[in-house]
């Protein structure tokens, strides 16, 4: 391919153009030869190299703020992970491998486990790959892969960007981002939005393009050759939002945070979240070889709930199963884990695990003073929803809902809403299952675009059911983080939107600038569109 017009998934709004700078490809697999003459000395090289890498990343984190700071600190901590380093040292001693090859091989096990986990955990595999490449480069004495130093404003083109690289980008130098791989829910997408940099991911063929300069449209996902003129996207100053999710005509839409750790909760509260629409509880389980006790879970949950005393928090019960690396669940191997025993399905065979978690959540709610509700993931039928509601109420939790992330649940939303207090649409998984498109596979990322009219029509079914029965309908997938799409979702009957903390102010301010009748007009236009680009254009017309 030479310089043809290309299309990907637009994940961060704005148009910009300028000369291309290519990000170096990741390092290849280091050689297994020669065999080290002194195995102990070779193994001893690993931890000092890790210290150097971690120190560099922590130094960059000290200069960063917000989401970028958090990502860099997380990557630095991974570089010093004793489990990874210990496994690498063991490979040197037992397999007689050079240190660089041992690190690469040790990391492979962690990456495979995360990728098998699917969803949010699979997205973290890119972090481990980044740490691996930085450690290998340090051990080999070569420059680490990643973004080169930019001397002038440029459009960055890469296979994918490591979270630490994205977090360190200077918006004054980076006009736009284009990646061959990645998807709408990737770290690259989230951080590009927070930095105000136009971005297109899953743009197949961009690496083979010979264009010296590109025009990038982060709204439509179109990438095409340009004349080299530098045109920066207009980046507004700090978005002002008063912290209340309300349209200019008084129509109320709660603007909430998605959290998965105490640090996430603190960041969401500081960013003005009215509460939490999705509290992922997996962090309490992922590093455990045995099920955490009720008291351990209680303390872990209370730490996340504490910043939201007196505010609503929706806690999602364990979203795990045969596709998650949770040893204590003793899962059976499955040919297709995404369609197997995961989410609430685990509890049908192991109800005692769910009951203990519900007990811990109820206790943590009392400890923290947060207004806690619970919801179950991977619910397919009204009967499953009723089963969960019964167990949650017996545990002393009054407000109980379920996730809508399976098309069958959207199609039977009225029946499900009849037995629960609320539902929340997980648009990431709902898109994946609706389009039979793995959200981790770049080649099908365009199908997971949250602007797909087919997905929006399923959201409308659920919104209509909620309006008819007078019950709340939330969205906690990445779709909620797009300000324009937030207006469409509101027009479809959604009553709360939950997102990464970096998106809160932008969404809140956009909602405050519009009215419910305009949101309904935008929704009608998007529903009648034949593709995501047309849906965006139709939604933008009333705004």
URZI-V154647 format. One record per backbone hydrogen bond with DSSP energy under -0.5 kcal/mol. NH is the residue of the N-H (numbers start at 0). CO is the residue of the C=O. If there is no record, write none. Layout:
# URZI-V154647
NH,CO  NH,CO
This chain:
# URZI-V154647
5,222  7,220  8,200  9,7  10,198  11,198  15,215  16,230  17,213  19,211  20,154  22,156  23,145  38,36  41,37  42,38  43,39  44,41  45,42  46,42  47,43  48,44  49,45  50,46  51,47  52,48  53,49  54,50  55,51  56,52  57,53  58,54  59,55  60,56  61,57  62,58  62,59  63,60  67,64  68,64  69,65  70,66  71,67  72,68  73,69  74,70  75,71  76,72  77,73  78,74  79,75  79,76  80,77  84,80  85,81  86,82  87,83  88,84  89,85  90,86  91,87  92,88  93,89  94,90  95,91  96,90  101,97  102,98  103,99  104,100  105,101  106,102  107,103  108,104  108,105  109,105  110,106  111,107  112,108  113,109  114,110  115,111  116,112  117,113  117,114  120,117  121,117  122,118  123,119  123,120  124,121  125,122  126,123  127,123  128,124  129,125  130,126  131,127  132,128  133,129  134,130  135,131  136,132  137,133  138,134  139,135  140,136  141,136  153,172  154,18  155,153  155,175  156,20  157,177  164,161  165,161  166,162  167,163  168,165  170,168  172,169  173,169  174,153  174,172  175,153  176,197  177,155  178,199  179,157  180,158  185,182  189,185  190,186  191,187  192,188  193,189  194,190  195,191  195,192  196,191  197,174  197,195  198,11  199,176  200,8  201,180  202,178  203,201  205,202  207,204  208,204  208,205  209,1  210,1  213,17  214,223  215,15  215,213  216,221  217,13  217,215  220,216  222,5  223,214  225,212  230,16  230,228  234,232  235,233  240,238  245,243  246,250  247,510  247,513  249,246  252,244  253,494  255,253  255,496  256,274  257,498  258,277  264,260  265,261  266,262  267,263  268,264  269,265  270,266  271,268  272,267  273,254  275,311  276,256  277,256  278,313  279,258  279,277  280,278  280,315  283,280  284,281  285,281  287,284  296,292  297,293  298,294  299,295  300,296  301,297  302,298  303,299  303,300  304,300  305,301  307,304  308,305  309,368  310,307  312,370  313,275  314,312  314,372  315,278  315,313  316,314  316,374  319,317  321,340  323,320  325,323  326,324  328,325  329,326  338,335  339,336  341,339  342,319  343,376  344,341  345,342  346,342  346,343  347,343  347,344  348,344  348,345  349,345  352,349  353,349  354,350  355,351  356,352  357,353  358,354  359,355  360,356  361,357  362,358  363,359  364,360  365,361  366,362  367,363  368,364  370,310  371,369  372,312  373,398  374,314  375,400  378,402  384,380  385,381  386,382  387,383  388,384  389,385  390,386  391,387  392,388  393,389  394,390  395,392  396,391  397,395  399,397  400,373  401,421  402,375  403,423  404,402  408,405  409,405  410,406  411,407  412,409  415,411  416,412  417,413  418,415  419,415  420,399  421,399  422,471  423,401  424,473  425,403  425,423  426,424  429,425  430,426  431,427  432,428  433,429  434,430  436,431  440,437  441,439  443,440  444,441  446,443  447,443  447,444  448,445  451,448  454,451  455,451  456,452  457,453  458,454  459,455  460,456  461,457  462,458  463,459  464,460  465,461  466,462  467,463  468,464  469,465  470,465  471,420  473,422  474,495  475,424  476,424  479,476  480,477  481,478  482,480  485,481  486,482  487,483  488,484  489,485  490,486  491,487  492,489  493,488  494,472  495,472  496,253  497,474  498,255  502,499  503,500  506,502  507,503  508,504  509,505  510,506  511,507  512,508  512,509  513,510  518,514  519,515  520,516  521,517  522,518  523,519  524,520  525,521  526,522  527,523  528,525  534,530  535,531  536,532  537,533  538,534  539,535  540,536  541,537  542,539
